[in-house]
Amino acid sequence: MSVLYDRVALIGLGLIAGSMSLAMKRAGLAGEIVGYARSAETREVAREIGLCDRIEDTAADAVRGADLVVLCVPVGAMNAVAAEIGPALKSGATVSDVGSVKRAVIEAVAPHIPEGVHFIPAHPLAGTEHSGPRSGFAELFDERWCLIVPVDGADEDAVERVETLWREMGSNTDRMDADHHDLVLAVTSHAPHLIAYTMVGVADDLGRVTGSEVIKYSAAGFRDFTRIAASDPTMWRDVFLNNKDATLEILGRFTEELFALQRAIRTGDGEHLHDYFTRTRAIRRGIIEARQDTDAPDFGRGKRV
């Protein structure tokens, strides 16, 4: 693949930005990759490990002359970052993002995009519980999905170029309306994260089960909850505050389902429980068939030491 963008600026240097930089280098997609992070410590680490070709000390300096700017900051920081970089963006550039919420990001960023600059929101559905500039790896996006969420009137050539970038970094791509995106992600990501945080919190608060017992005897279900609940707290705080309506709708449906299961357990309705578990088990098979996870024992994590 030839170079897609002569200069790419990554604003925020955590897991996603770091993985983007490594994936772009792997495929030769960018002539130069410039990075910026709010934290001086993060910038220093990024320089030390050679995460980007160049690290700047201000967001405005990082985006000057860039053909593509990707905002990789928490959703709550999008407005301030967009306001800072707006005057420094060159005509014809494309601004994108990797936020887990799309309607709120569009409302925060779009007003700061100058005439002649393209805004193409996106969301890679990939991640781990790790964060920071050392956490990225080039294979993060391989065979995962990246949702492209064009704003009204978006330039088709600019949209296709962003799609090509993500495909060449290893992703599958699809286009989606912002509000539908936020509802889908409330089901597949946001509500499950909140439930995981809650379950870990319940274990922490339950006085009759000690912390050492929770850690020593963690079976797969609780262990996987703790992996999800180890995700970046700032990012997830902003996700819930900025996707409030969709998340509350899904949590309402979850509560109804939970009450029905409570009733079945209380009344000894084994048939209801078996039918429910059989129906939901099919979702797991569908995820494996779609190559979004593995059916290997222990979820493919390998031997634990």
N, C-alpha and C positions, 0 to 999 in steps of 0.2 A: 504494500500500500504506500502511495506517495504521501507527502506532507499535506495535511488538510488545512492546518492553520500555521502561519509563520510564527506567530507568538501567542501563547496561551497564558493567561493569568489565573492563578488559583488563589482565591481569597478565603483564608481559613485552611489550616494544614493538619487536619486530623486524619482519621481512617480513610474517608472517602477521597479527599484531595490527594493524600499520599498514594493511594491505590491508583487514582487516575493518572498521576504523574508517572508512576512505574508502568502502567498499562500503555500509556501513550508512547513512552520510550521504547517499550517492547515492540510496538508495532510501527514506530517511526512516524507518528502522526503529527508531531509538532516540531517546528524548527527550533523554538526556544520555549522553555517553560519557566515562568516567573511566579514566585510565591510570596504570600504575605500572611502573617498571623498577628493577632492583637497582642499576644504575649511575647515579650522579648525573649523569654526562655525558650518558647516554642520555635521562634525564628532561629535562635542559636543552634538548637538541636537539628533543625532542618538543614542549616548550613553544614553542620558537622557531618551529617550522613549523606550529603549530596542529594537531598530529596528533589530539588529543582535545580535548574541551571543557574538561577539567580534568585536571591531572597531580598526583598525590599523592606524598608522600615515603615512605610506608610502604604495604605491601600491605594491611594491616588497614584503614587509612584509605580506601584505594581501594574496598574491597568494601562498606563500610558503606552500607546502604540500597540496594544494587544488587539488581535483579531477576534479572540474569544476570551471572555471573562466568565469564570464559573464561581458562583457564590456558594461556598461550602461552610457556612456559619450556621449556628442555631437559628431557627425560624424567628425568634424574638429579636435577633440582631440584624435581620435583613434590611429593615427600614433605614437604620442609621448607616449601614455600610453602603447601601445604594445611594443615599444622599451624599456620602463622602466621595464616591467614585464618579458620580454622574458627570460633573464638569470635566473630568479627565478622560472620558471615553472618546475614542476617535470615531469619526463618521464611518459608517459601514460595518462597525464591529458588531459582534453578537454577545449578548449577556444571557447566561443561563444560570441554573442553580441545581442543587441536589436535595432540596427540602422535602421532608416527609409529608408536608401539608402544601396544597397548591393554591387554593383560593386566597388564603391569608398572605401567602408570599406574593401573589400577583398584585394584591391590593397594596402591599408594602413597597414593592419594587417598581412597578410600572410608572408611577408618577415621577420617578427620578430618572427615567430613561430618556435621553435627548432625542429629538427628531433625527432620523437617519441612522439610529442604532436599533438593532433587532433584539427583541426580548423573547427567548424561547425557553420557558420553564421545563424542567425535567426532574425525574425522580428514579434513581437506580434502586431496585429492590434487592439490595445486597448489603451485608454488614456483619459485624461480629460484636461481641460485648466489649471489645477493646477500643481504646481511643488514643489520640495523640499522634505525633508525627512518625513515631517508630512502628505504628501498628499496621501501616499499609502494606499490601502485597499485590503484585501485578495480576494475579489470577482471581481476585475478588469478584469480578464481574462475569467471569466465564460461565456461559449458559444460564445466567440469571436474566431477569427482565429489567429494562429501563423504560419507564412510561414518559412519553413526550406529551406535554400539555400546551399546545400553541395557544396564544392569546388571539382575540379577534383581530383579523386583518394581518396576521403574521405573514411574513415573506416566505413563500414556499421553498425557495432555494435555500434560505437560511435554516428552515426547519429540516430539510432533507440532509443538510450538512451536519447538523447536530445528531440526527439519527445515524448517519454514516459513522460519525465519531464513536458513538456508543457501540455500534455493531463491530467496528474494528477493534474496540477494546474488549470484545468478547461477549457482549450482551445481545439478547434478543430485544427488539423494540416494538412498542405499540403506542398508538395515540389515544388520548382520553381527555374528555372534558374535565375541567377542574373540580366541579362539584361531585361528579361521579367518582373521580379519583379519590376524593376525601372520604366518600362513603365506603368504597372498596377497601381503602387502607384502614379505616376504622374497624372493619371486620377482620382483615388479615393480619394487622400489625398493632394498631393502637390499643384496642380493647384487650387483646391478649397480653400486651405488655402491662397494662394496668392490673389485670387479674394476677399476673405473675408477681408484680410488686405487692399486691394485697396478700397473696398466699404466704410470701416470705415474711411480710409484716405480721401476719397472724401467728406464724411459728415463733417469731421473735417475742411476741406479746404473751404467748400461752405459758403461764407460769408453771404448769404441771409437766411441761416437757422442757428439759434444760437445753441450753445452747449447744453443749457438747454432744448431747444425744442427736440433735437435729443435724449436726455436722457429721458425726460418726455413722449414723444409720440412714443417711439420705438415699432413698431408692430413686430410680430413674426419674419418676415424675417430679418430685420436689427438686432434685438436682438440676433438671432442665429449667424449672422455674427460676432457680437462683442464677443460672447463666443469663437468662433474659433480663432478670432484675438487676444484673450488674452493669447494664448499659448506661451510657452517659446521662446523668441526672438533669443537666441543664437542657440538653436536647429534648428529653422527654417531657420535662415541665413545659417547654414551649410548644411541643406538639399538642398536648392536651388543651392548653389554653387557646390554641389557634385552630383546633378542629373540634371545638366544643360541641356543636350541634350534632354532627355525625357520630361522635364518640358516645354522647349521651343516649342517642337513639339506639345504638347497638347494645350499650350496657342495659338499657331498659328491656330489650328483647332477651338478653342474657339472663336478667333477673327473673323474667317470666319462665324461661326454660328451667332455671335452677329451682324455682318454687315447684314446678311440675315434678322434677326429679325428687325433691324432698318429700313430696306427697307420696310418690311411688315407693320410696324407701320406708316411709312411716307406715303405709298400709300394706306393705309386703307384696306390691304389685311387680313380681318378677318378670312377667310378660312385657310390661311397658319398658322396664329397664333393658331387657334383652333386645327388644325391637329398636329402641333408641340407640343403643351401643352398636348394633349391627348397621343401622343406617349411617351413623357418623363414621364408622370404620372405613366406609367406602371413600370418604374424602382423603384419607391417608393413602389409599391405593392410587387415587387420582394424582396426588402430588408426586408420588414416586414415578408413575407412568409419564408425567410431564417433565421428568428429569430435574425436579426442583429439590429433591433429596434422594437419599440412598436407602435401599432396604437391607443394607448390610447390618449384621448384629451390632448392637450398641451404637446405632446410627452412624456407623463408619468411623467412629472416633478412634478405634484401635485400642490396643492394650493399655490399661492404666497402670501407672507405677506409683 
